[in-house]
Amino acid sequence: MKVCIVSTHYPSDDAIGEYCGHIAAELGKQAEVVVLANADVKLPTISRIQTNGGASNYVVLRVWKSGLFYPFTIFRNLIRLKPDIVHVQHEYFLYGKGYSAVLFPIVLFLMKLTRIPVVVTMHHVIAREDAGHIKKLLRTSTPEILLKMFLTFFNRAFSLSSKIIVPSSIFKKTLSLNYRIKNKQIEVIQHFTDTNVQKFIGKDDKEAKILMGLNGKKVILFYGFIRPTKGIEYVLYAMKKVKDIIPNVFFLVDGKAQPNYATYFDYLLRLVSDLELSSYVKFDENIPKELLAVTFAASDVAVFPYTSAVGMTPIAHLTAAAYGKAIIATNIDSFNKEFDDCENALLVPPMNADALSKSIIKVLTDNVLSKKLSNNILHYCEERSRERAISDTVRIYQDALGQKEEI
């Protein structure tokens, strides 16, 4: 079977690119895999990625870039490659901002013309009732009624695919009720955790802290891209209270801000100075990927203080879970459908620095609770393995190919 995945691919400024790499590596064990990825002048147009000691490999073709013509570039390459099945990764701004994002339904229409079965993973589904929130996020003056009409048209376009994969039953319900896509067309496969990292669990925390220059510190870690809806400012406000109770606390932000979020990043830097937290906070976007295990080993708790579930698909928390870290997250749909409060994570109200500070203090001072959260999150990961997710994905491919044969 020849599988063509359409997506961004790491290194990229989004979590989906890394997710795509994991999927391609696992599929590469049993199928011929080609990724039609985003073009990057710093990277070769064609590359072969080898994983698992060479047991798995796949090809990355960096051919499309955001703009007016990317749907036709993807279409032209699909015609040339002639895959048995196409698997498209989708998030609302994955293929560009503004009109580039709006043009995505053309990709689905052109793929329909090829008669090649198409499976789409919708990493996020925005409900019509969230149109007002989108208006605020995009800072647009477009009337809410027009945004709702656009969402209806845009999301209905996914019915052109053979199968739709979503990571949550909530998303399946939204597609069915809001956009009238048939239930039998939609499959739920939860985002997986990378169980390969679990060999690092149990690594000497003290050694890791020394390597990171954090010896003797109680480390709070934020991991992921920096953008306004991540709520990092609320951790900074919480730190004012936490440091009074735990003087050796330290907040490490392992992530970077994309150029369009530079204003937010500058705001965070000013806030650190205004709150007199310079000795307690470090923003580090240059931690190499090979040191990720050490970074997590050096941390005592991972925080995900997101303010909204709209417009993004959280994946970073799955990395923290795979490393067995105690997790504090906000009580929004992205997390409260994933975690059980006080069992495998602590959930706090969004935009509430006081509740966040209390939970951080609780985890950092209560070893029994911290150990419980860590152990339970590993049990959670056992149900979210990459191998299981790919097995379910292959089954969906086979269903889609069966539909083609029936046609």
Helices and strands as residue ranges (DSSP letters): E 2-6, H 15-27, E 32-38, E 46-51, G 52-54, E 56-64, H 70-81, E 85-90, H 99-102, H 104-114, E 118-122, G 128-130, H 131-138, H 144-156, G 157-160, E 163-166, H 169-179, G 183-185, E 186-188, G 195-200, H 205-211, E 218-223, G 228-230, H 232-245, E 249-254, G 259-261, H 262-274, E 281-284, G 289-291, H 292-298, E 301-304, H 316-322, E 327-330, H 333-336, E 346-348, H 353-365, H 367-382, H 386-406
